[in-house]
């Protein structure tokens, strides 16, 4: 994944997944980002997540796996309560979320 600065006049193009993204702009290191809204299909109380199946976020943010304290970026999941499951057994490469927000919190 590549992160780019997004300004009000930045032109956007649809990528191969149909997602609008900046066509140009300064590339930003994942380690320099403060907050990332992270997609998820399911989550549990321990902030483990099931993603969308590509492993993009886990590979991009693998450097967070060995941190003793959470600096940045803070990976935030936004979900509905119905996406919460009792327990997810994470794979060794899965990166835990910093927080999950739902409609009830």
Backbone bond lengths (Angstrom), bond angles and torsions (degrees), N, CA, C in turn:
res aa  C-N    CA-C-N  psi(-1)  N-CA   C-N-CA  omega(-1)  CA-C   N-CA-C  phi
1 X - - - 1.445 - - 1.519 108.79 -
2 X 1.316 114.38 147.50 1.454 121.64 177.39 1.521 107.63 -123.71
3 X 1.321 116.39 132.44 1.450 121.97 178.29 1.521 108.37 -107.45
4 X 1.324 115.98 134.11 1.462 121.25 179.86 1.519 110.07 -126.23
5 X 1.323 114.62 150.26 1.454 120.69 174.89 1.528 109.15 -64.29
6 X 1.314 116.54 136.27 1.463 122.22 179.75 1.529 108.78 -117.04
7 X 1.318 115.84 116.46 1.459 122.84 179.03 1.528 108.68 -111.86
8 X 1.342 118.63 164.09 1.470 120.36 -178.02 1.531 114.29 -55.25
9 X 1.328 117.96 -30.93 1.471 119.76 -177.50 1.532 113.26 -102.80
10 X 1.330 117.52 11.93 1.463 120.29 -179.97 1.530 110.23 -70.15
11 X 1.333 117.64 125.94 1.466 118.91 176.80 1.530 110.83 -70.33
12 X 1.325 115.79 142.79 1.457 121.61 -179.53 1.525 110.05 -113.90
13 X 1.317 115.81 145.76 1.456 122.73 175.24 1.519 108.24 -131.10
14 X 1.342 116.60 148.76 1.460 120.02 174.71 1.524 109.05 -77.92
15 X 1.334 115.55 132.61 1.462 118.98 176.89 1.531 109.68 -85.21
16 X 1.318 117.69 -173.13 1.471 120.97 -176.23 1.527 113.47 -66.28
17 X 1.330 117.02 -15.00 1.459 121.70 177.45 1.529 112.41 -96.64
18 X 1.339 116.84 1.11 1.458 121.00 -179.04 1.517 113.62 82.12
19 X 1.322 116.99 15.53 1.469 122.26 -178.93 1.520 108.58 -98.14
20 X 1.332 116.38 130.89 1.466 120.50 177.63 1.512 109.34 -71.36
21 X 1.345 116.27 133.30 1.445 121.43 178.33 1.521 109.67 -145.07
22 X 1.335 116.70 158.20 1.464 119.94 -179.84 1.528 111.24 -60.95
23 X 1.330 116.18 133.41 1.467 121.36 178.11 1.514 111.19 -78.71
24 X 1.328 116.20 -29.64 1.461 122.36 -179.95 1.519 107.78 -140.14
25 X 1.318 116.19 170.80 1.459 119.96 176.02 1.510 111.44 135.85
26 X 1.291 115.05 163.02 1.456 122.02 180.00 1.522 109.92 -65.58
27 X 1.323 116.38 131.21 1.466 120.72 176.82 1.526 108.36 -77.55
28 X 1.336 115.29 135.34 1.462 122.03 -176.80 1.526 108.85 -115.48
29 X 1.305 116.89 131.52 1.461 121.90 177.16 1.526 109.97 -66.13
30 X 1.333 118.61 140.66 1.466 120.13 175.97 1.526 112.50 -56.42
31 X 1.330 117.66 -29.21 1.465 121.40 -179.90 1.523 112.46 -72.49
32 X 1.334 117.98 -14.55 1.462 122.42 -178.78 1.525 112.79 -96.17
33 X 1.314 117.51 -2.71 1.471 121.74 -178.06 1.527 108.92 -87.18
34 X 1.318 117.07 140.15 1.465 121.04 179.68 1.523 113.11 -83.50
35 X 1.336 116.75 -46.56 1.467 121.84 -175.12 1.520 108.95 -137.76
36 X 1.344 115.77 138.67 1.460 121.67 175.71 1.527 107.70 -127.54
37 X 1.326 116.63 122.91 1.464 120.82 173.09 1.528 105.84 -80.65
38 X 1.318 115.50 116.02 1.450 122.34 -169.86 1.523 111.27 -103.85
39 X 1.334 118.14 127.27 1.471 119.66 177.72 1.524 110.83 -69.23
40 X 1.307 116.13 150.95 1.458 120.50 177.03 1.522 109.97 -156.18
41 X 1.318 114.57 153.85 1.462 121.04 175.28 1.524 109.95 -101.10
42 X 1.353 116.53 -31.06 1.463 121.88 179.21 1.523 108.64 -154.80
43 X 1.333 115.42 158.77 1.467 121.89 177.97 1.508 109.21 -149.56
44 X 1.335 116.35 163.20 1.458 120.21 176.05 1.532 110.31 -126.84
45 X 1.309 115.79 -179.79 1.466 122.22 -176.60 1.530 112.67 -62.24
46 X 1.329 117.80 -26.93 1.459 121.76 -179.63 1.529 112.39 -86.09
47 X 1.333 117.07 6.61 1.467 125.02 177.91 1.527 112.89 71.13
48 X 1.339 116.23 21.72 1.455 119.66 169.05 1.516 107.11 -75.42
49 X 1.322 117.23 153.38 1.452 120.66 -178.76 1.513 110.98 -135.14
50 X 1.305 114.04 152.48 1.454 121.80 166.23 1.514 104.21 -106.94
51 X 1.320 116.15 122.87 1.461 120.39 -177.44 1.514 112.07 -88.38
52 X 1.303 115.28 -150.64 1.455 121.19 -176.21 1.531 111.99 -100.01
53 X 1.330 117.49 7.47 1.449 120.09 172.09 1.509 117.39 99.37
54 X 1.310 118.59 -3.27 1.458 119.30 -178.22 1.518 114.43 -97.66
55 X 1.318 118.06 -20.58 1.456 121.73 -178.55 1.520 114.54 74.62
56 X 1.335 117.33 10.63 1.469 120.99 -176.61 1.525 112.21 -60.72
57 X 1.330 116.59 -47.77 1.461 120.07 -177.10 1.525 110.81 -67.39
58 X 1.321 117.34 -42.24 1.464 119.99 -179.63 1.523 111.43 -62.45
59 X 1.310 118.14 -41.00 1.470 120.33 178.41 1.528 111.19 -69.59
60 X 1.318 115.86 -42.52 1.466 119.98 -177.19 1.530 111.78 -64.64
61 X 1.321 116.39 -37.54 1.460 120.79 -175.47 1.528 112.93 -108.31
62 X 1.329 117.27 24.23 1.465 121.97 -179.73 1.526 111.94 -58.51
63 X 1.329 117.35 -27.90 1.471 120.27 179.81 1.522 112.11 -62.37
64 X 1.331 118.58 -18.07 1.465 121.33 178.77 1.529 112.79 -76.93
65 X 1.312 117.57 -16.97 1.466 121.30 -174.09 1.525 112.98 -62.64
66 X 1.309 118.52 -28.40 1.457 121.03 -174.01 1.526 113.76 -108.36
67 X 1.308 116.52 14.22 1.467 119.82 178.78 1.522 110.14 -78.91
68 X 1.319 116.51 142.29 1.466 120.74 176.26 1.527 111.28 -86.91
69 X 1.311 116.86 -28.64 1.453 121.26 174.16 1.514 107.75 -132.75
70 X 1.306 116.00 153.95 1.460 120.44 -174.70 1.516 109.63 -87.55
71 X 1.298 116.52 116.54 1.446 120.48 176.94 1.522 109.29 -102.89
72 X 1.318 116.95 -83.32 1.452 119.44 176.33 1.507 109.91 -160.66
73 X 1.289 115.34 157.16 1.462 126.97 -0.19 1.527 111.29 -79.30
74 X 1.299 114.60 157.51 1.453 120.93 173.36 1.529 106.88 -89.12
75 X 1.323 116.57 117.57 1.462 121.78 -179.87 1.529 108.61 -87.35
76 X 1.315 115.64 115.26 1.461 122.30 -175.74 1.525 108.97 -111.15
77 X 1.314 116.22 123.91 1.456 121.16 173.98 1.516 109.57 -93.10
78 X 1.307 117.19 137.10 1.470 122.65 174.51 1.522 106.00 -118.44
79 X 1.332 115.66 121.64 1.463 119.68 -172.50 1.521 110.23 -148.03
80 X 1.309 115.50 172.88 1.452 122.62 170.70 1.526 108.13 -94.80
81 X 1.338 117.13 153.25 1.462 121.21 177.88 1.525 111.79 -54.05
82 X 1.338 116.81 -34.95 1.463 120.24 -177.35 1.534 112.26 -66.79
83 X 1.328 118.22 -10.18 1.461 121.63 177.88 1.529 112.47 -88.82
84 X 1.327 116.46 -6.11 1.458 120.27 179.51 1.522 109.51 -79.18
85 X 1.339 115.40 130.97 1.456 121.64 178.20 1.523 108.71 -118.26
86 X 1.325 116.00 165.39 1.456 120.01 -175.72 1.530 112.02 -65.10
87 X 1.331 117.61 -49.27 1.457 119.87 -176.78 1.525 110.11 -153.26
88 X 1.326 114.65 134.32 1.455 122.08 172.22 1.523 106.56 -114.10
89 X 1.310 116.85 127.01 1.457 120.92 175.78 1.526 106.22 -89.47
90 X 1.341 117.04 107.69 1.464 119.00 -175.27 1.530 112.17 -73.78
91 X 1.313 115.04 149.11 1.458 121.42 170.65 1.526 107.84 -77.64
92 X 1.322 117.99 159.95 1.473 119.73 -179.06 1.528 113.61 -58.05
93 X 1.319 118.14 -26.58 1.467 121.66 -177.31 1.535 113.21 -92.46
94 X 1.324 118.64 -5.05 1.464 121.48 -178.43 1.524 111.03 -70.04
95 X 1.320 115.95 138.34 1.457 122.43 179.47 1.526 108.34 -104.72
96 X 1.316 115.88 123.88 1.469 121.79 -179.10 1.527 110.31 -72.19
97 X 1.322 116.01 148.46 1.458 122.12 177.84 1.528 110.39 -77.90
98 X 1.313 115.73 154.78 1.464 121.62 174.86 1.532 109.97 -77.17
99 X 1.330 116.59 -42.29 1.467 123.81 178.60 1.525 108.97 -151.76
100 X 1.329 114.81 159.05 1.465 121.32 170.76 1.528 106.55 -129.15
101 X 1.311 116.03 130.47 1.460 121.75 176.75 1.511 109.00 -112.21
102 X 1.325 114.78 135.26 1.467 121.62 176.73 1.531 108.42 -126.56
103 X 1.310 116.13 179.68 1.460 120.18 -179.33 1.538 112.18 -67.01
104 X 1.342 118.71 -14.97 1.468 119.63 -179.30 1.519 113.20 -98.19
105 X 1.319 118.65 -0.44 1.463 117.85 175.40 1.498 107.63 -130.28
